[in-house]
Every structure is written in structure tokens, then in C-alpha cells.
Amino acid sequence: MIANATTIDYATRLWQVFHAVITGALDELKILLGDMVAQVMGAIERHVQSFFVQALQLDARTLRLEAR
């Protein structure tokens, strides 16, 4: 459980760095994309969230099994 928490913490911190880089890149494209920037970022965030749930096994069933 501690190892999983450490992995989650590291992944969260790493995502914050990538999020900042991606947001900065999208800001440069705001003139071309307009309001689509928010939609693109939203899609990226949903995919990353889904990846974290799957890769780190954060679904409710797995978390219940690990808590036992």
C-alpha cells in the first residue's frame, strides 16, 4: 500500500510538470485554435486520468482488494 501511494504521489507530481508544459504549448496555439484549446486540454486530462486509473490500478475494486 505504501509503495502504491509513493507511485501515485510521483505520478501526480510528474503530471503537474507535463500539464504545465502542455498548457504552455497550447497557449502558443491559442490564436489558431481559439476556444478549442480548453477542449484539447480537457481531452488530454481525461486520457491521462484514465491512464492513471488503469496503470496504477486505482479502480474501486482493486483498491478494496489492496485494503484487505
Secondary structure, 3 states (H helix, E strand, C coil): CHHHHHHHHHHHHHHHHHHHHHHHHHHHCHHHHCCHHHHHHHHHHHHHHHHHHHHCCCCHHHHHHHHC
